Amino acid sequence: MSGVRAKFSFKQLHTLKHALLKHMQREDITDNDFKSEQALLLKINYQIEKMKER
């Protein structure tokens, strides 16, 4: 799955970011889930910053 590329709009990335942040606040989150979701959040934030630069 790491090789999959998808194009998202700036608004879509922000929606994903906020949904993921909310999802990461659940009570039953495991350490592994938190770490993988945090890594995904970093990727999303990176893409948002790249779009802001353009």
C-alpha positions, 0 to 999 in steps of 0.5 A: 500500500505504501506505493499507492499515489492519490491526488487530493485537493487542499480541502480534501487533505484538510478534511483527512487531517481533521478526521484523522486527528479526531480518530486518533483520540479514541479510547481503545487506540493501541500503540501500534495504531497510534504510531501508524496513524501519526506517521500518516498524519505527518505525510498529510501535513507534509502534502499540505505544506507543499501545496501552501508553497505553490 
